[in-house]
Amino acid sequence: MIEDRKLEHIKICLDKDVNATHNYWDDVILKHVTIPKVDLEDIDLRTRILDRDLEAPIIIDAMTGGHPVAKKINENIAKAAEELGIGMAVGSQRSAIVNPRMEDTYSVVREYEVPLRMGNLGAPQFALGFGESELERAMEMVDAHAMEIHFNYLQESIQPEGDKVVSGLIENLKPLAKKYPLVAKETGAGFDRKSAEILAEMGFRAIDVSGVSGTSFAAVEYYRGGKLGKLFWDWGLPSPYSLLQLKGMGVPLIGSGGIRHGLDVARAIALGADAAGMARAILKYATKSHTAVVERIEEILNELRIAMFLSGAANVDEMKNAGYVLRGELRAWL
């Protein structure tokens, strides 16, 4: 059943409009600097996150796994990430924990020298019995440098078969967060400050905000027959709002949720992200070839350089201090 659901999710994300009604990144306007600081070709995109060096502040974020179709997608992403020197995460590995036949749909990424390679398990499973053995198995499966723990309670609430248990979650994750490099990740509903503080205090190494702006998993579940998905389509905290709320916590932040191009990456960094995560914006290219992924990411990197150039930033650290104006619906949130 999990295997079928994985394929359904891929097809729905490719074929249906599952975007949030409003993309809040459009409410972030970067301030123009008339005289750039350095030549465009000298813009330095290199950064460091989770003790790993990246050639650019981009992570191809968790999308898939657990179905034969997903194996090629993950391989194309891994090969492109190796070539470009950027990070990647696989989709939820629960299916391979339950069904070892699916392991190769994830473990294929070990064949590539990805500078930041992240595994992925769902937080609800740690309230339902997952523990250190499952975590270690998932990490070994992809030779992970870090492990995303995704908080997808909105999606689980909409799914008829969803896991809606949270009792015992914090107690079970606390010893693991002290021992392993865990990254807390939302899946389209955003992170509030209080929850982020709880996880940071537990020892989580980074937080991926993944807020409202991009793929709505309530919408995905609506197309799978979950009637409540329509009602909760836009539920959650906007991606840039979450970044601004978490800024200054002292834990690395990944800005994701609706990132479409290099300008959005620049916006995320200006608002406090150490890197930006992209998923659905890359999915259709990952279904074609690793070359298609490389070509699209190279376009995004060029867009990012131009945004940094015109913002007066010479490198990623300087982009974090770039000027910006907030407008529209995002401003109302603030």
Rosetta blueprint (number, residue, H / E / L):
1 M L
2 I H
3 E H
4 D H
5 R H
6 K H
7 L H
8 E H
9 H H
10 I H
11 K H
12 I H
13 C H
14 L H
15 D H
16 K L
17 D L
18 V L
19 N E
20 A L
21 T L
22 H L
23 N L
24 Y H
25 W H
26 D H
27 D H
28 V E
29 I E
30 L E
31 K L
32 H L
33 V L
34 T L
35 I L
36 P L
37 K L
38 V L
39 D L
40 L H
41 E H
42 D H
43 I L
44 D E
45 L L
46 R L
47 T E
48 R E
49 I E
50 L L
51 D L
52 R E
53 D E
54 L E
55 E L
56 A L
57 P L
58 I E
59 I E
60 I E
61 D L
62 A L
63 M L
64 T L
65 G L
66 G L
67 H L
68 P H
69 V H
70 A H
71 K H
72 K H
73 I H
74 N H
75 E H
76 N H
77 I H
78 A H
79 K H
80 A H
81 A H
82 E H
83 E H
84 L H
85 G L
86 I L
87 G E
88 M E
89 A E
90 V L
91 G L
92 S L
93 Q L
94 R H
95 S H
96 A H
97 I H
98 V H
99 N L
100 P H
101 R H
102 M H
103 E L
104 D H
105 T H
106 Y H
107 S H
108 V H
109 V H
110 R H
111 E H
112 Y L
113 E L
114 V L
115 P L
116 L E
117 R E
118 M E
119 G E
120 N E
121 L E
122 G E
123 A H
124 P H
125 Q H
126 F H
127 A H
128 L L
129 G L
130 F L
131 G L
132 E H
133 S H
134 E H
135 L H
136 E H
137 R H
138 A H
139 M H
140 E H
141 M H
142 V H
143 D L
144 A L
145 H L
146 A E
147 M E
148 E E
149 I E
150 H E
151 F E
152 N L
153 Y H
154 L H
155 Q H
156 E H
157 S H
158 I H
159 Q L
160 P L
161 E L
162 G L
163 D L
164 K L
165 V L
166 V L
167 S L
168 G L
169 L H
170 I H
171 E H
172 N H
173 L H
174 K H
175 P H
176 L H
177 A H
178 K H
179 K H
180 Y L
181 P L
182 L E
183 V E
184 A E
185 K E
186 E E
187 T L
188 G L
189 A L
190 G L
191 F L
192 D L
193 R H
194 K H
195 S H
196 A H
197 E H
198 I H
199 L H
200 A H
201 E H
202 M H
203 G L
204 F L
205 R L
206 A E
207 I E
208 D E
209 V L
210 S L
211 G L
212 V E
213 S L
214 G L
215 T E
216 S L
217 F H
218 A H
219 A H
220 V H
221 E H
222 Y H
223 Y H
224 R L
225 G L
226 G L
227 K L
228 L H
229 G H
230 K H
231 L H
232 F L
233 W L
234 D L
235 W L
236 G L
237 L L
238 P E
239 S H
240 P H
241 Y H
242 S H
243 L H
244 L H
245 Q H
246 L H
247 K L
248 G L
249 M L
250 G L
251 V L
252 P L
253 L E
254 I E
255 G E
256 S E
257 G L
258 G L
259 I L
260 R L
261 H L
262 G H
263 L H
264 D H
265 V H
266 A H
267 R H
268 A H
269 I H
270 A H
271 L L
272 G L
273 A L
274 D L
275 A E
276 A E
277 G E
278 M E
279 A L
280 R H
281 A H
282 I H
283 L H
284 K H
285 Y H
286 A H
287 T L
288 K L
289 S L
290 H H
291 T H
292 A H
293 V H
294 V H
295 E H
296 R H
297 I H
298 E H
299 E H
300 I H
301 L H
302 N H
303 E H
304 L H
305 R H
306 I H
307 A H
308 M H
309 F H
310 L H
311 S L
312 G L
313 A L
314 A L
315 N E
316 V H
317 D H
318 E H
319 M H
320 K L
321 N L
322 A L
323 G L
324 Y E
325 V E
326 L E
327 R L
328 G H
329 E H
330 L H
331 R H
332 A H
333 W H
334 L L
